[in-house]
Amino acid sequence: MGVEVIVCGIGPAGRAVAHRALAAGRDVTVIDPRPDRVWTPTYAAWVDELPGWLDAGVVAAAIDEPTAWAVREHRIDRTYQVFDTAALQSSLTLHGATVIADRAVEVNTRSVRTAGGLTRTGQVVDARGLARSPRRAEQTAYGVVVDRTGLEPTLFMDWRADNGADPDEPPSFLYAIPLSPDTVLFEETCLAGRPALAPDVLRRRLEHRLRVRGIALTGAEPVERVRFPVQGGMPGRGRFGAAGGLTHPATGYSVAAALAAADTVVAGGAVWTPSARAVAALRRAGLRAVLALPPREVPVFFETFFGLPAHLQRCYLSGLDDLGGTLAAMGALFADLPPNLRRTVVTSVVGAARR
Ligand SMILES: Cc1cc2nc3c(=O)[nH]c(=O)nc-3n(C[C@H](O)[C@H](O)[C@H](O)COP(=O)(O)OP(=O)(O)OC[C@H]3O[C@@H](n4cnc5c(N)ncnc54)[C@H](O)[C@@H]3O)c2cc1C
């Protein structure tokens, strides 16, 4: 059986580890103040990021070659997958685990103490997520679920300037994905901001954009609100998921990375190899560069990014430890940027290194 695995926090990351530890025959305890919380966010990922063991029934929609609009239209040569969130949660079964509805208050790599006074010892996985803080850049979004009127394209990112915002205001993009054969989620998204755009601003921009595109809202559509930190996770001390630094600074995504790394954690392997740490540092520098861009230049930056070959885009967006690929992607992006943006990128990265 090996040492008991004690998972603090059963969001997507903790639940994936607990599930895979059970599949490997380990004794598992999970601790979460709300272990029965039903996940509601619409999760998505690139199919090539997901582990083979994942149940095929967790897919709500799979989209070949989704579109990215920056200055021009690009088709991304990858398959994007929208999860059926309820199916994803229930597929990560916890049968056989000891479930403790409590808050972990003292978490070390070998022991946990809960607010209720319990102490457990074993292999501790700290997947308690990330708390919000004014010091951490956040991603925000406001979305509505609309009946499909035709074959709306899947828009991974659409930076076109038809959301009513002034070009010198902090920018936001449209994310549009099918949730089922009959419904589509339109979400106006602030990729990262400190502070990020407020939900009201995003709602107004979304309504403006959809009106311009001839998509009528009744006001009764189901709404999705997004707000979570894209900075602040730190490898080490058994931390995993968003708490352990798995959130990609450029997309805010961590669910696929957590699913993919769960078996490594169960086996006691190293997720944060020296290469993975270097890749994460480069991606954090990339986020600083994006945050430093003048708003009207953001679509130009993404025009350059989506002009990169698909394999370089993938190296930057996915996986944890392809240092050579990440450097190649960033080098190609830098070389293709207009000179004024290159200066901004250098200043933001060098400035941060000096602070
Ligand atoms: C609407 C929305 C849409 C999103 N879309 C995507 C997407 O498409 N793709 C993607 O990858 N990401 C997406 N994200 C981000 C994603 O939700 C997070 O990256 C992900 O939830 C992080 O997972 P986690 O398990 O590390 O942490 P969390 O999901 O934050 O889970 C932490 C868990 O720890 C528990 N906990 C907290 N404190 C304690 C404590 N003291 N003791 C014990 N347990 C504790 C909490 O109850 C919770 O269950 C989205 C987020 C939102 C809000």
The ligand as an SDF file (V2000), in Angstrom:
LIG
                    3D

 53 58  0  0  0  0  0  0  0  0999 V2000
  -15.2290   30.3390  -14.3780 C   0  0  0  0  0  0  0  0  0  0  0  0
  -13.8200   29.8260  -14.4640 C   0  0  0  0  0  0  0  0  0  0  0  0
  -13.3790   29.2360  -15.6450 C   0  0  0  0  0  0  0  0  0  0  0  0
  -12.0960   28.6920  -15.7140 C   0  0  0  0  0  0  0  0  0  0  0  0
  -11.6900   28.0890  -16.8740 N   0  0  0  0  0  0  0  0  0  0  0  0
  -10.5340   27.4070  -16.8950 C   0  0  0  0  0  0  0  0  0  0  0  0
  -10.1520   26.6300  -18.0340 C   0  0  0  0  0  0  0  0  0  0  0  0
  -10.8530   26.6130  -19.0480 O   0  0  0  0  0  0  0  0  0  0  0  0
   -9.0150   25.9050  -17.9800 N   0  0  0  0  0  0  0  0  0  0  0  0
   -8.2190   25.9020  -16.8670 C   0  0  0  0  0  0  0  0  0  0  0  0
   -7.2060   25.2080  -16.8460 O   0  0  0  0  0  0  0  0  0  0  0  0
   -8.5230   26.6640  -15.7970 N   0  0  0  0  0  0  0  0  0  0  0  0
   -9.6600   27.4060  -15.7810 C   0  0  0  0  0  0  0  0  0  0  0  0
   -9.9840   28.1520  -14.6840 N   0  0  0  0  0  0  0  0  0  0  0  0
   -9.0170   28.2310  -13.5770 C   0  0  0  0  0  0  0  0  0  0  0  0
   -9.1930   26.9930  -12.6960 C   0  0  0  0  0  0  0  0  0  0  0  0
  -10.4240   27.0500  -12.0350 O   0  0  0  0  0  0  0  0  0  0  0  0
   -8.1230   26.9140  -11.6680 C   0  0  0  0  0  0  0  0  0  0  0  0
   -6.8940   26.9730  -12.3230 O   0  0  0  0  0  0  0  0  0  0  0  0
   -8.2380   25.5720  -10.9270 C   0  0  0  0  0  0  0  0  0  0  0  0
   -9.4680   25.4920  -10.2320 O   0  0  0  0  0  0  0  0  0  0  0  0
   -7.1180   25.3970   -9.9480 C   0  0  0  0  0  0  0  0  0  0  0  0
   -7.3040   24.1200   -9.3820 O   0  0  0  0  0  0  0  0  0  0  0  0
   -6.7430   23.7200   -7.9700 P   0  0  0  0  0  0  0  0  0  0  0  0
   -7.3310   22.3800   -7.6600 O   0  0  0  0  0  0  0  0  0  0  0  0
   -5.2930   23.9010   -7.9340 O   0  0  0  0  0  0  0  0  0  0  0  0
   -7.3370   24.8200   -6.9440 O   0  0  0  0  0  0  0  0  0  0  0  0
   -8.9080   25.1750   -6.5710 P   0  0  0  0  0  0  0  0  0  0  0  0
   -9.7320   24.8170   -7.7430 O   0  0  0  0  0  0  0  0  0  0  0  0
   -8.8100   26.5410   -6.1080 O   0  0  0  0  0  0  0  0  0  0  0  0
   -9.2060   24.1730   -5.4170 O   0  0  0  0  0  0  0  0  0  0  0  0
   -8.7060   24.3740   -4.1180 C   0  0  0  0  0  0  0  0  0  0  0  0
   -9.4750   23.4560   -3.1760 C   0  0  0  0  0  0  0  0  0  0  0  0
   -8.8730   23.5790   -1.8940 O   0  0  0  0  0  0  0  0  0  0  0  0
   -9.8820   23.6960   -0.9050 C   0  0  0  0  0  0  0  0  0  0  0  0
   -9.2990   24.4050    0.2320 N   0  0  0  0  0  0  0  0  0  0  0  0
   -9.0700   25.7410    0.3630 C   0  0  0  0  0  0  0  0  0  0  0  0
   -8.5160   25.9980    1.5630 N   0  0  0  0  0  0  0  0  0  0  0  0
   -8.4030   24.7910    2.1900 C   0  0  0  0  0  0  0  0  0  0  0  0
   -7.8970   24.4020    3.4600 C   0  0  0  0  0  0  0  0  0  0  0  0
   -7.4010   25.2970    4.3350 N   0  0  0  0  0  0  0  0  0  0  0  0
   -7.9090   23.0890    3.7670 N   0  0  0  0  0  0  0  0  0  0  0  0
   -8.3810   22.1630    2.8840 C   0  0  0  0  0  0  0  0  0  0  0  0
   -8.8880   22.4880    1.6920 N   0  0  0  0  0  0  0  0  0  0  0  0
   -8.8920   23.7830    1.3420 C   0  0  0  0  0  0  0  0  0  0  0  0
  -11.0070   24.4510   -1.5960 C   0  0  0  0  0  0  0  0  0  0  0  0
  -12.2420   24.2100   -0.9490 O   0  0  0  0  0  0  0  0  0  0  0  0
  -10.9410   23.8510   -3.0070 C   0  0  0  0  0  0  0  0  0  0  0  0
  -11.7450   22.6910   -3.1010 O   0  0  0  0  0  0  0  0  0  0  0  0
  -11.2430   28.7460  -14.5930 C   0  0  0  0  0  0  0  0  0  0  0  0
  -11.6780   29.3760  -13.4230 C   0  0  0  0  0  0  0  0  0  0  0  0
  -12.9480   29.9070  -13.3600 C   0  0  0  0  0  0  0  0  0  0  0  0
  -13.3880   30.5770  -12.0700 C   0  0  0  0  0  0  0  0  0  0  0  0
  1  2  1  0
  2  3  1  0
  2 52  2  0
  3  4  2  0
  4  5  1  0
  4 50  1  0
  5  6  2  0
  6  7  1  0
  6 13  1  0
  7  8  2  0
  7  9  1  0
  9 10  1  0
 10 11  2  0
 10 12  1  0
 12 13  2  0
 13 14  1  0
 14 15  1  0
 14 50  1  0
 15 16  1  0
 16 17  1  0
 16 18  1  0
 18 19  1  0
 18 20  1  0
 20 21  1  0
 20 22  1  0
 22 23  1  0
 23 24  1  0
 24 25  2  0
 24 26  1  0
 24 27  1  0
 27 28  1  0
 28 29  2  0
 28 30  1  0
 28 31  1  0
 31 32  1  0
 32 33  1  0
 33 34  1  0
 33 48  1  0
 34 35  1  0
 35 36  1  0
 35 46  1  0
 36 37  1  0
 36 45  1  0
 37 38  2  0
 38 39  1  0
 39 40  1  0
 39 45  2  0
 40 41  1  0
 40 42  2  0
 42 43  1  0
 43 44  2  0
 44 45  1  0
 46 47  1  0
 46 48  1  0
 48 49  1  0
 50 51  2  0
 51 52  1  0
 52 53  1  0
M  END
$$$$
